[in-house]
Amino acid sequence: MKIPFISLSLFTLVFSLACQKDETIVASVPPAPTPPTLPITYEFESTPFWSDEFNKDGLPDATKWGYDVGGGGWGNNELEYYTKENAKNARIESGNLIIEAIKERFENRNYTSARLVTKGKGDFLYGRFEIKAKLPQGRGTWPAIWMLASESNYGTSYWPDNGEIDIMEHVGYDPNVVHSSVHTKAYYHSIGTQRTGKTNVPTAMTDFHVYRVDWTPQKIEAYIDGNLFFTFENENSGWQRWPFDKKQHLLLNIAIGGDWGGQKGIDDSVFPQKMLVDYVRVYKLKQ
C-alpha cells in the first residue's frame, strides 16, 4: 500500500518542478520593444478653399476684404493714413490687386496707403497660404503680407500674446532682402527674442514671386518660390511660445516710415509706390 503513495509523491514533485521550469522560461523572455514615435507628416489639399484671383477691375471684393483705417502710427510710429474704399490706394486692375502708397497730405498725415484685412471674412486655423506679389521700392517703404489673431484668447494683451505670422516683410532701405517672422509673448523684437528668417531676393521689386507659409500644429514654415528659408517649431511648452492654435486672418499693406521701415529715412522722390498682388490662395490642412 505504500508504493502507490510513493509514486504519487514522485509524480507530484516532478510535475511541480516542470511547472517551475516552464514559469522560469516564460519570465526570462524580454518584453517586445515599443515602436518609435514618428513625426506626423502633414499634407494640404491641392485646391484652394479660399482665394482671390483679382480678375474683376474695381475696388477689392467686399465679401473677402475689409480695411484697417486710420493714421495713429499702428504701434510702429508709421507715417501713413490708411484709407477705406479709396481706389487711389487699393484697387484691382488687369488681374492684379494694387495697393498704392501716395505722398499727399491727408488727415494730418503726409502719406496715404491701404491695409486690407480678411478678418470676419476669412479667418483660418492652419493651412497653406500662397500670395504671388511684386513689391514696392524706395527708402521708407515697408510692405507686408502677414497674419494676426482673429480673437484675443491668451494673456492680457492682444499683441504679442495672441501671435503674429509674417509671411513676407520688406524694407526699402534693404532692397534685396525679404523676411519672414513670428511674434509671440516669449518671442518678439522688443525683448530681443524674435524668431526671423531672411533670404536674398534681388528681383523682389521687379518680378512677381510666390510668398508662402505652411502652418500646421507642429510648425510654421516660410518659402519663396518653393524654397524653404524659415522654420518655427511648436515647443509644446504653452501659449507664450505657441499661441498658433487659434484662428488668424490675412493682412496686405504698405506702411511708410516707422520704427523699422523708416530707420534710414524716407526718399519722397520715389512716390507713388505700388505693391501688386496676382493672387491669394489658402489651402486646407488635410485631416
BAZABA-97690 format. One record per residue: residue number from 0; x, y, z of N, C-alpha, C in turn. Coordinates in nm, 2 decimals, padded with zeros to 4 digits. Each point is the difference from the previous one (the first is absolute). Layout:
! residues N
NUM  X  Y  Z  X  Y  Z  X  Y  Z
...
***
This chain:
! residues 287
0  00.08  -00.12  00.00  -00.08  00.12  00.00  00.09  00.13  00.00
1  00.12  -00.01  00.04  00.09  00.12  00.00  00.05  00.03  -00.14
2  00.01  -00.10  -00.09  00.06  00.03  -00.13  -00.08  00.10  -00.08
3  -00.14  -00.01  -00.01  -00.07  00.10  -00.07  00.02  00.14  00.06
4  00.01  00.01  00.14  00.02  00.13  00.06  00.13  00.06  -00.04
5  00.10  -00.08  00.00  00.13  00.05  -00.05  00.00  00.04  -00.14
6  -00.07  -00.07  -00.09  -00.01  00.03  -00.14  -00.07  00.13  -00.02
7  -00.11  00.02  00.08  -00.08  00.12  -00.01  00.09  00.12  00.04
8  00.08  -00.01  00.11  00.08  00.10  00.05  00.11  00.04  -00.11
9  00.06  -00.10  -00.06  00.10  00.03  -00.10  -00.06  00.07  -00.12
10  -00.12  -00.05  -00.04  -00.07  00.07  -00.11  -00.03  00.14  00.03
11  -00.05  00.03  00.12  -00.03  00.14  00.04  00.13  00.08  00.00
12  00.11  -00.05  00.04  00.13  00.07  00.01  00.05  00.04  -00.14
13  -00.01  -00.10  -00.09  00.05  00.02  -00.14  -00.09  00.10  -00.07
14  -00.13  -00.01  00.02  -00.10  00.09  -00.06  00.03  00.14  00.04
15  00.03  00.02  00.14  00.02  00.13  00.06  00.13  00.06  -00.06
16  00.10  -00.08  -00.01  00.13  00.05  -00.06  -00.02  00.04  -00.14
17  -00.07  -00.08  -00.08  -00.03  00.03  -00.14  -00.07  00.13  -00.01
18  -00.10  00.03  00.08  -00.07  00.12  00.00  00.09  00.12  00.03
19  00.09  -00.02  00.10  00.09  00.11  00.04  00.10  00.03  -00.11
20  00.04  -00.11  -00.07  00.09  00.02  -00.11  -00.07  00.08  -00.11
21  -00.12  -00.04  -00.03  -00.07  00.08  -00.10  -00.02  00.14  00.03
22  -00.03  00.03  00.13  -00.02  00.14  00.05  00.13  00.08  -00.02
23  00.11  -00.07  00.03  00.13  00.07  -00.01  00.03  00.04  -00.14
24  -00.03  -00.09  -00.09  00.02  00.03  -00.14  -00.09  00.11  -00.05
25  -00.12  00.00  00.04  -00.09  00.11  -00.04  00.04  00.14  00.05
26  00.05  00.00  00.13  00.04  00.12  00.06  00.12  00.06  -00.06
27  00.09  -00.08  -00.06  00.12  00.04  -00.05  -00.01  00.07  -00.14
28  -00.12  -00.01  -00.06  -00.02  00.06  -00.14  -00.01  00.15  00.02
29  00.08  00.08  -00.07  -00.01  00.15  00.02  -00.13  00.05  -00.07
30  -00.05  00.11  00.05  -00.12  00.05  -00.07  00.03  00.06  -00.14
31  -00.10  00.00  -00.08  00.02  00.05  -00.14  00.03  00.15  00.01
32  00.10  00.05  -00.08  00.03  00.14  00.00  -00.11  00.09  -00.05
33  -00.01  00.12  00.06  -00.11  00.09  -00.05  00.05  00.07  -00.13
34  -00.09  00.00  -00.10  00.04  00.06  -00.13  00.03  00.15  00.03
35  00.10  00.06  -00.07  00.03  00.14  00.01  -00.12  00.09  -00.05
36  -00.02  00.11  00.07  -00.11  00.09  -00.05  00.06  00.09  -00.11
37  -00.07  -00.01  -00.12  00.05  00.07  -00.11  -00.07  00.14  -00.01
38  00.07  00.10  -00.05  -00.07  00.13  -00.01  -00.11  -00.01  -00.10
39  -00.11  00.08  00.02  -00.11  00.00  -00.09  00.03  00.08  -00.12
40  -00.03  -00.06  -00.12  00.02  00.06  -00.12  -00.13  00.07  -00.05
41  -00.01  00.13  -00.01  -00.12  00.07  -00.03  00.00  00.03  -00.15
42  -00.12  -00.01  -00.06  -00.02  00.03  -00.14  -00.11  00.10  -00.01
43  -00.01  00.07  -00.12  -00.10  00.10  -00.02  -00.08  -00.04  -00.13
44  -00.12  00.05  00.00  -00.08  -00.03  -00.12  00.06  00.07  -00.12
45  -00.03  -00.05  -00.12  00.06  00.05  -00.12  -00.08  00.12  -00.06
46  -00.12  00.01  00.04  -00.08  00.11  -00.05  -00.03  00.10  00.11
47  00.02  00.13  -00.02  -00.03  00.10  00.11  -00.15  00.00  00.04
48  -00.02  00.02  00.13  -00.14  00.01  00.04  -00.04  00.14  00.02
49  00.10  00.09  00.01  -00.02  00.15  00.00  00.10  00.06  -00.09
50  -00.04  00.09  -00.08  00.09  00.07  -00.10  -00.06  00.12  -00.05
51  00.09  00.08  -00.06  -00.04  00.12  -00.08  00.11  00.01  -00.11
52  -00.06  -00.01  -00.12  00.09  00.01  -00.12  00.00  00.14  -00.06
53  -00.08  00.09  00.06  00.00  00.14  -00.04  -00.02  00.02  -00.15
54  -00.11  -00.06  -00.05  -00.03  00.00  -00.14  -00.10  00.10  -00.04
55  -00.06  00.07  00.09  -00.10  00.10  -00.03  00.05  00.14  00.05
56  00.01  00.09  -00.10  00.05  00.13  00.03  -00.09  00.08  00.09
57  00.06  00.09  00.08  -00.08  00.08  00.09  00.05  -00.01  00.14
58  -00.08  00.03  00.10  00.04  -00.02  00.14  00.01  -00.15  00.04
59  00.09  -00.03  00.10  00.01  -00.14  00.04  -00.14  -00.06  00.04
60  -00.02  -00.13  -00.01  -00.12  -00.07  00.03  -00.04  00.02  00.14
61  -00.11  00.07  00.03  -00.04  00.03  00.14  -00.04  -00.13  00.07
62  -00.03  -00.11  -00.06  -00.03  -00.12  00.07  00.13  -00.07  00.05
63  00.11  00.05  -00.05  00.13  -00.07  00.04  00.09  00.10  00.08
64  -00.01  00.13  -00.03  00.10  00.09  00.06  -00.07  00.12  00.07
65  00.05  00.03  00.12  -00.04  00.12  00.07  00.13  00.09  00.01
66  -00.01  00.10  00.08  00.11  00.10  00.01  00.03  00.04  00.14
67  00.12  00.00  00.04  00.04  00.07  00.12  00.02  00.15  -00.04
68  -00.06  00.09  00.07  -00.01  00.14  -00.04  00.06  00.09  00.11
69  00.09  00.10  -00.04  00.04  00.09  00.10  00.15  00.04  -00.02
70  00.05  00.09  00.09  00.13  00.05  -00.01  00.07  00.02  00.13
71  -00.02  -00.10  00.09  00.05  00.02  00.13  00.14  -00.06  00.03
72  00.06  -00.05  -00.11  00.14  -00.05  00.01  00.00  -00.15  00.02
73  -00.11  -00.06  00.04  -00.02  -00.15  00.00  00.11  -00.07  00.09
74  00.04  00.07  00.10  00.10  -00.06  00.09  00.14  00.00  -00.04
75  00.02  00.04  -00.13  00.14  00.00  -00.06  00.04  00.14  -00.04
76  -00.07  00.11  00.04  00.03  00.14  -00.04  00.00  00.01  -00.15
77  -00.09  -00.07  -00.07  -00.01  00.02  -00.14  -00.06  00.14  -00.03
78  00.02  00.04  -00.13  -00.03  00.14  -00.04  -00.12  00.01  -00.09
79  -00.05  -00.11  -00.05  -00.11  00.00  -00.10  -00.14  00.01  00.07
80  -00.10  00.04  -00.08  -00.14  -00.02  00.04  -00.06  -00.11  -00.09
81  -00.05  -00.10  00.06  -00.07  -00.11  -00.07  -00.14  00.04  -00.03
82  -00.04  00.00  -00.13  -00.13  00.04  -00.04  -00.09  -00.12  -00.02
83  -00.13  00.03  -00.02  -00.10  -00.11  -00.02  -00.07  00.03  -00.13
84  -00.01  -00.11  -00.08  -00.07  00.00  -00.13  00.04  00.12  -00.08
85  00.12  00.03  -00.01  00.06  00.11  -00.08  00.08  -00.06  -00.11
86  -00.05  00.01  -00.12  00.07  -00.07  -00.12  00.14  00.05  -00.02
87  00.03  00.12  00.05  00.14  00.05  -00.02  00.10  -00.09  00.08
88  -00.05  -00.06  00.11  00.09  -00.07  00.09  -00.02  -00.15  -00.01
89  -00.12  -00.05  -00.05  -00.02  -00.14  -00.01  -00.10  -00.03  -00.11
90  00.04  -00.07  -00.10  -00.09  -00.03  -00.12  00.05  -00.12  -00.07
91  -00.08  -00.05  -00.09  00.03  -00.11  -00.09  00.01  00.04  -00.14
92  00.11  -00.02  -00.06  00.02  00.03  -00.14  00.08  -00.11  -00.08
93  -00.05  -00.04  -00.11  00.07  -00.09  -00.09  00.04  -00.13  00.07
94  -00.08  -00.05  00.09  00.02  -00.13  00.07  00.09  00.01  00.12
95  00.03  00.12  00.05  00.08  00.02  00.12  -00.07  00.09  00.10
96  00.01  -00.03  00.12  -00.03  00.09  00.11  00.12  00.10  00.01
97  -00.03  00.13  00.00  00.10  00.10  00.02  -00.02  00.07  00.13
98  00.10  00.00  00.08  00.00  00.08  00.13  00.10  00.11  -00.03
99  -00.04  00.13  00.01  00.08  00.11  -00.04  00.02  00.10  00.11
100  00.13  00.03  00.03  00.03  00.10  00.10  00.03  00.13  -00.08
101  -00.06  00.11  00.05  00.01  00.12  -00.07  00.05  00.11  00.10
102  00.09  00.09  -00.05  00.04  00.11  00.07  -00.10  00.11  -00.01
103  -00.09  00.02  00.10  -00.10  00.10  00.00  -00.04  00.03  00.14
104  -00.05  00.12  00.03  -00.05  00.04  00.13  -00.14  -00.05  00.02
105  -00.02  -00.07  00.11  -00.14  -00.05  00.02  -00.01  -00.03  00.15
106  -00.11  00.05  00.06  -00.02  -00.02  00.15  00.12  00.02  00.08
107  00.07  00.11  -00.02  00.12  00.03  00.08  00.12  -00.10  -00.02
108  -00.01  -00.07  -00.11  00.12  -00.09  -00.03  00.05  00.04  -00.14
109  00.12  -00.04  -00.03  00.07  00.04  -00.12  -00.01  -00.10  -00.11
110  -00.06  -00.12  00.03  -00.01  -00.10  -00.10  -00.13  -00.08  00.02
111  -00.05  -00.05  -00.11  -00.12  -00.09  00.01  00.04  -00.14  -00.06
112  -00.07  -00.10  00.05  00.03  -00.14  -00.04  -00.13  -00.08  00.03
113  00.01  -00.13  -00.01  -00.11  -00.09  00.03  00.05  -00.12  00.08
114  -00.08  -00.05  00.09  00.02  -00.12  00.07  -00.12  -00.09  00.00
115  00.01  -00.10  -00.09  -00.12  -00.09  -00.02  00.01  -00.12  00.09
116  -00.12  -00.04  00.05  00.00  -00.11  00.10  -00.12  -00.09  -00.03
117  00.02  -00.13  00.03  -00.11  -00.10  -00.02  -00.08  -00.03  00.13
118  00.03  00.07  00.11  -00.06  -00.03  00.12  -00.16  00.01  -00.01
119  -00.06  -00.11  00.05  -00.14  -00.02  -00.01  -00.05  -00.04  -00.14
120  00.09  -00.01  -00.09  -00.03  -00.04  -00.14  00.08  -00.12  -00.04
121  00.12  -00.01  00.06  00.09  -00.12  -00.02  00.08  -00.01  00.12
122  -00.04  -00.09  00.09  00.08  -00.03  00.13  00.03  -00.15  00.00
123  00.13  -00.02  00.02  00.06  -00.14  -00.03  00.07  -00.06  00.11
124  -00.01  -00.13  00.02  00.08  -00.07  00.10  00.07  -00.11  -00.08
125  00.13  00.02  -00.01  00.09  -00.08  -00.08  -00.03  00.01  -00.15
126  00.10  -00.05  -00.08  -00.02  00.01  -00.14  00.13  00.04  -00.07
127  -00.01  00.00  -00.14  00.11  00.05  -00.08  -00.05  00.13  -00.06
128  00.08  00.10  00.01  -00.04  00.14  -00.05  00.10  00.04  -00.10
129  -00.05  00.02  -00.12  00.09  00.04  -00.12  -00.05  00.14  -00.05
130  00.10  00.09  -00.01  -00.03  00.13  -00.06  00.11  00.04  -00.10
131  -00.05  00.02  -00.12  00.10  00.04  -00.11  00.00  00.15  -00.01
132  00.11  00.06  00.02  00.01  00.15  00.01  00.13  00.05  -00.05
133  -00.01  00.13  -00.04  00.12  00.08  -00.04  00.00  00.12  00.10
134  00.11  00.03  00.06  00.01  00.09  00.11  00.04  00.14  -00.05
135  -00.04  00.10  00.08  00.04  00.14  -00.03  00.15  00.02  00.03
136  00.05  00.12  -00.04  00.14  00.02  00.02  00.02  00.14  00.05
137  00.12  00.03  00.06  00.03  00.13  00.05  00.01  00.01  00.15
138  00.10  00.08  00.04  00.02  00.02  00.15  -00.12  00.06  00.07
139  -00.04  -00.07  00.10  -00.12  00.04  00.08  -00.12  -00.09  -00.02
140  00.00  -00.08  -00.11  -00.11  -00.09  -00.02  00.01  -00.13  00.09
141  -00.11  -00.05  00.04  00.00  -00.12  00.09  -00.12  -00.08  -00.03
142  00.00  -00.08  -00.11  -00.11  -00.08  -00.03  00.00  -00.13  00.08
143  -00.12  -00.06  00.02  -00.01  -00.12  00.08  -00.12  -00.08  -00.05
144  00.02  -00.13  00.01  -00.11  -00.10  -00.02  00.01  -00.09  00.13
145  -00.11  00.00  00.08  00.02  -00.05  00.13  -00.14  -00.05  00.06
146  00.01  -00.04  00.12  -00.12  -00.06  00.07  00.00  00.05  00.15
147  -00.13  00.02  00.05  -00.02  00.03  00.14  -00.11  -00.08  00.05
148  00.00  -00.02  00.13  -00.11  -00.08  00.07  -00.14  00.07  -00.03
149  -00.10  -00.08  -00.02  -00.13  00.06  -00.03  -00.07  00.03  00.13
150  00.04  -00.06  00.11  -00.06  00.02  00.14  00.12  00.01  00.10
151  -00.03  00.06  00.11  00.09  00.00  00.11  -00.03  -00.11  00.10
152  00.08  -00.11  00.00  -00.03  -00.11  00.08  00.11  -00.02  00.11
153  00.11  00.06  -00.01  00.11  -00.02  00.09  00.05  00.13  00.06
154  00.05  -00.02  00.13  00.07  00.11  00.06  -00.09  00.12  00.03
155  00.07  00.12  00.02  -00.07  00.12  00.04  00.01  00.10  -00.11
156  00.08  -00.03  -00.11  00.02  00.10  -00.11  -00.03  -00.08  -00.13
157  -00.08  00.07  -00.08  -00.03  -00.07  -00.13  00.13  -00.03  -00.08
158  00.09  00.10  00.00  00.13  -00.03  -00.07  00.11  00.03  00.10
159  00.11  -00.08  00.02  00.02  -00.12  -00.09  -00.06  -00.13  00.05
160  -00.07  00.01  00.11  -00.05  -00.12  00.07  -00.07  -00.10  -00.09
161  -00.07  00.05  -00.10  -00.08  -00.09  -00.08  00.06  -00.03  -00.14
162  00.13  00.05  -00.02  00.08  -00.05  -00.11  -00.02  00.08  -00.13
163  00.11  00.00  -00.07  00.00  00.06  -00.14  00.09  -00.09  -00.08
164  -00.04  -00.02  -00.13  00.07  -00.07  -00.09  00.03  00.09  -00.12
165  00.13  00.03  -00.03  00.04  00.08  -00.11  00.04  -00.08  -00.12
166  -00.09  -00.01  -00.10  00.03  -00.08  -00.11  00.11  00.06  -00.08
167  00.00  00.14  -00.02  00.10  00.07  -00.07  00.00  00.14  00.06
168  00.12  00.05  00.03  00.03  00.14  00.03  00.12  00.05  -00.07
169  00.00  00.13  -00.04  00.11  00.05  -00.08  00.01  00.15  00.04
170  00.12  00.05  00.01  00.02  00.14  00.02  00.09  00.06  -00.11
171  -00.05  00.11  -00.05  00.06  00.06  -00.12  00.15  00.03  00.01
172  00.05  00.03  00.12  00.14  00.03  00.01  00.09  -00.12  -00.01
173  -00.06  -00.12  00.01  00.08  -00.12  -00.01  -00.06  -00.09  -00.11
174  00.01  00.05  -00.13  -00.09  -00.04  -00.11  00.01  -00.15  -00.04
175  00.11  -00.06  00.02  00.01  -00.14  -00.05  -00.03  -00.11  00.10
176  -00.05  00.04  00.12  -00.03  -00.10  00.11  -00.15  00.00  00.03
177  -00.05  -00.12  00.01  -00.14  -00.03  00.04  00.01  -00.08  00.13
178  -00.10  00.04  00.09  00.00  -00.06  00.13  -00.13  -00.08  00.02
179  00.00  -00.10  00.09  -00.12  -00.07  00.06  00.03  -00.02  00.15
180  -00.10  00.03  00.08  00.02  00.00  00.14  -00.13  -00.05  00.07
181  00.02  -00.03  00.13  -00.12  -00.02  00.09  00.03  00.09  00.12
182  -00.12  00.04  00.06  00.01  00.07  00.13  -00.09  -00.07  00.10
183  00.04  -00.02  00.12  -00.08  -00.05  00.11  00.04  00.07  00.13
184  -00.07  -00.04  00.10  00.03  00.06  00.14  00.15  -00.02  00.03
185  00.05  -00.12  -00.03  00.14  -00.03  00.04  00.10  00.04  -00.11
186  -00.04  00.01  -00.12  00.09  00.03  -00.12  -00.05  00.12  -00.07
187  00.05  00.12  00.03  -00.03  00.12  -00.09  00.12  00.10  00.01
188  00.00  00.09  -00.09  00.12  00.09  -00.02  00.03  00.09  00.12
189  -00.11  00.04  00.06  00.02  00.10  00.11  00.08  -00.05  00.12
190  00.01  -00.13  00.01  00.08  -00.06  00.11  00.11  -00.08  -00.06
191  00.03  00.02  -00.13  00.12  -00.06  -00.06  -00.01  -00.15  -00.02
192  -00.12  -00.06  -00.01  -00.01  -00.14  -00.02  -00.07  -00.05  -00.12
193  -00.04  00.10  -00.09  -00.08  -00.03  -00.12  00.07  -00.11  -00.08
194  -00.09  -00.09  -00.06  00.05  -00.11  -00.08  -00.03  00.05  -00.15
195  00.11  00.01  -00.08  -00.01  00.05  -00.13  00.09  -00.08  -00.10
196  -00.04  -00.01  -00.12  00.08  -00.05  -00.11  00.01  00.11  -00.11
197  00.11  00.00  -00.07  00.01  00.10  -00.11  00.08  -00.07  -00.11
198  -00.02  00.05  -00.12  00.06  -00.05  -00.12  00.01  00.11  -00.11
199  00.10  -00.02  -00.08  00.02  00.10  -00.11  -00.09  -00.02  -00.12
200  -00.07  00.10  -00.04  -00.09  -00.01  -00.12  00.03  00.13  -00.08
201  00.10  00.00  -00.08  00.04  00.13  -00.07  -00.11  00.05  -00.09
202  -00.09  -00.09  -00.05  -00.11  00.05  -00.09  -00.13  00.02  00.07
203  00.00  00.01  00.13  -00.13  00.01  00.07  -00.08  00.12  -00.04
204  00.06  00.11  -00.05  -00.06  00.12  -00.03  -00.03  00.01  -00.15
205  00.05  -00.09  -00.08  -00.01  00.01  -00.15  -00.08  -00.12  -00.05
206  -00.01  -00.11  00.07  -00.07  -00.12  -00.04  -00.10  -00.05  00.10
207  -00.09  -00.08  -00.04  -00.09  -00.07  00.09  00.07  -00.12  00.06
208  -00.03  -00.02  00.13  00.05  -00.12  00.07  -00.11  -00.06  00.08
209  00.00  -00.13  00.03  -00.10  -00.06  00.08  00.05  -00.01  00.14
210  -00.07  00.07  00.09  00.03  00.00  00.15  -00.09  -00.09  00.06
211  00.05  -00.10  00.08  -00.08  -00.11  00.05  00.03  -00.03  00.15
212  -00.10  -00.03  00.07  00.01  -00.06  00.14  -00.08  -00.12  00.01
213  00.06  -00.11  00.05  -00.07  -00.12  00.04  -00.01  00.00  00.15
214  -00.12  00.00  00.05  -00.03  00.01  00.14  -00.07  -00.13  00.05
215  00.06  -00.07  00.08  -00.06  -00.13  00.06  00.01  00.01  00.15
216  -00.06  -00.10  00.07  00.01  00.00  00.14  00.15  -00.03  00.05
217  00.08  -00.04  -00.09  00.14  -00.04  00.03  00.10  00.12  -00.02
218  -00.02  00.08  -00.11  00.10  00.10  -00.03  -00.06  00.10  -00.10
219  00.07  00.11  -00.02  -00.03  00.10  -00.10  00.13  00.01  -00.09
220  -00.02  -00.02  -00.13  00.11  00.00  -00.09  -00.03  00.11  -00.11
221  00.11  00.08  -00.03  -00.02  00.10  -00.11  00.09  -00.03  -00.12
222  -00.06  00.03  -00.11  00.06  -00.04  -00.13  -00.01  00.13  -00.10
223  00.10  00.01  -00.09  -00.01  00.09  -00.11  00.02  -00.09  -00.13
224  -00.10  00.01  -00.09  00.01  -00.08  -00.12  00.03  -00.15  00.03
225  -00.06  -00.05  00.11  00.02  -00.14  00.03  00.13  -00.03  00.08
226  00.08  00.10  00.03  00.13  -00.03  00.07  -00.02  00.04  00.15
227  00.02  -00.10  00.09  -00.02  00.02  00.14  00.12  00.09  00.05
228  -00.04  00.10  00.08  00.11  00.08  00.06  -00.03  00.04  00.15
229  -00.11  -00.05  00.06  -00.02  00.03  00.14  -00.10  -00.10  00.06
230  00.04  -00.05  00.12  -00.08  -00.10  00.07  -00.02  00.04  00.14
231  -00.12  00.00  00.05  -00.02  00.02  00.15  -00.08  -00.12  00.05
232  00.05  -00.07  00.09  -00.06  -00.13  00.05  -00.08  00.03  00.13
233  -00.10  -00.08  00.01  -00.08  00.00  00.13  00.07  -00.08  00.10
234  00.04  00.07  00.11  00.08  -00.06  00.11  -00.09  -00.07  00.10
235  -00.13  00.01  -00.02  -00.10  -00.06  00.09  00.03  00.04  00.15
236  00.02  00.13  00.02  00.03  00.05  00.13  -00.09  00.12  00.04
237  -00.12  00.01  -00.06  -00.09  00.10  00.05  -00.03  00.11  -00.11
238  -00.10  00.07  00.03  -00.05  00.10  -00.10  00.10  00.12  -00.02
239  00.08  00.02  00.11  00.10  00.11  -00.01  00.10  -00.02  -00.12
240  00.02  -00.13  -00.03  00.09  -00.03  -00.11  -00.07  -00.04  -00.13
241  -00.12  -00.05  00.02  -00.08  -00.05  -00.12  -00.14  00.03  00.02
242  -00.05  00.12  -00.03  -00.14  00.03  00.00  -00.07  -00.03  -00.13
243  00.07  -00.07  -00.09  -00.05  -00.03  -00.13  -00.09  -00.12  -00.01
244  -00.09  -00.01  00.09  -00.10  -00.10  -00.01  -00.14  00.06  00.00
245  -00.01  00.13  -00.04  -00.12  00.07  -00.01  00.00  00.07  -00.14
246  -00.12  00.04  -00.04  -00.01  00.06  -00.14  00.07  00.13  -00.02
247  00.06  00.02  -00.12  00.06  00.12  -00.03  -00.06  00.05  -00.14
248  00.02  00.13  -00.03  -00.04  00.05  -00.13  00.11  00.07  -00.07
249  -00.02  00.02  -00.13  00.11  00.06  -00.08  -00.01  00.15  -00.01
250  00.12  00.06  -00.02  00.01  00.14  -00.02  00.10  00.03  -00.11
251  -00.03  00.10  -00.08  00.09  00.05  -00.11  00.01  00.15  00.01
252  00.12  00.05  00.00  00.01  00.15  00.02  00.14  00.05  -00.04
253  00.00  00.13  -00.02  00.13  00.07  -00.01  00.00  00.10  00.10
254  00.10  -00.01  00.10  00.02  00.11  00.10  00.11  00.09  -00.05
255  00.00  00.12  00.05  00.10  00.10  -00.03  00.07  00.04  00.12
256  00.13  -00.01  00.00  00.08  00.04  00.12  -00.02  -00.10  00.11
257  00.00  00.05  00.12  -00.02  -00.08  00.12  00.14  -00.05  00.06
258  -00.02  -00.07  00.11  00.12  -00.04  00.07  00.10  -00.08  -00.08
259  -00.05  -00.08  -00.09  00.09  -00.08  -00.08  00.01  00.06  -00.14
260  -00.11  00.02  -00.07  00.00  00.05  -00.14  00.07  00.13  -00.01
261  -00.01  00.08  00.11  00.06  00.14  -00.01  00.14  00.02  00.06
262  00.06  -00.11  00.03  00.13  00.01  00.07  00.11  00.08  -00.08
263  -00.01  -00.01  -00.13  00.09  00.08  -00.09  -00.06  00.12  -00.06
264  -00.12  00.04  00.05  -00.07  00.12  -00.05  -00.09  -00.04  -00.12
265  -00.06  00.10  -00.06  -00.09  -00.02  -00.11  00.04  00.08  -00.12
266  00.00  -00.06  -00.11  00.03  00.06  -00.13  -00.13  00.04  -00.07
267  -00.04  00.12  00.02  -00.13  00.04  -00.06  -00.01  00.00  -00.15
268  00.12  00.00  -00.06  00.00  00.00  -00.15  -00.05  -00.13  -00.06
269  -00.01  -00.11  00.08  -00.04  -00.13  -00.06  -00.15  -00.01  -00.01
270  -00.08  00.08  00.06  -00.14  -00.02  00.00  -00.07  00.06  -00.12
271  -00.11  -00.07  -00.04  -00.07  -00.11  00.07  00.07  -00.13  -00.03
272  -00.03  -00.09  00.10  00.05  -00.14  -00.01  -00.11  -00.10  00.01
273  00.01  -00.11  -00.07  -00.10  -00.10  00.00  00.05  -00.14  00.04
274  -00.09  -00.08  00.06  00.02  -00.14  00.02  -00.11  -00.07  -00.09
275  00.04  -00.08  -00.09  -00.09  -00.07  -00.09  -00.02  -00.15  00.05
276  -00.12  -00.04  00.02  -00.03  -00.14  00.04  -00.08  -00.07  -00.11
277  00.06  -00.10  -00.05  -00.07  -00.08  -00.11  -00.11  -00.09  00.06
278  00.03  -00.06  00.11  -00.11  -00.09  00.06  00.04  -00.02  00.15
279  -00.11  -00.04  00.07  00.01  -00.05  00.14  -00.07  -00.13  00.00
280  00.06  -00.11  00.05  -00.06  -00.13  00.00  00.03  -00.07  00.14
281  -00.10  -00.06  00.05  00.01  -00.07  00.13  -00.05  -00.14  -00.02
282  00.09  -00.09  00.04  -00.03  -00.15  -00.01  -00.02  -00.06  00.14
283  -00.10  -00.08  00.01  -00.03  -00.07  00.13  00.10  -00.10  00.03
284  00.03  -00.01  00.13  00.08  -00.11  00.05  -00.09  -00.13  00.00
285  00.06  -00.11  -00.06  -00.08  -00.12  00.00  -00.01  -00.06  00.14
286  -00.11  -00.05  00.03  -00.02  -00.06  00.14  00.02  -00.15  00.00
***
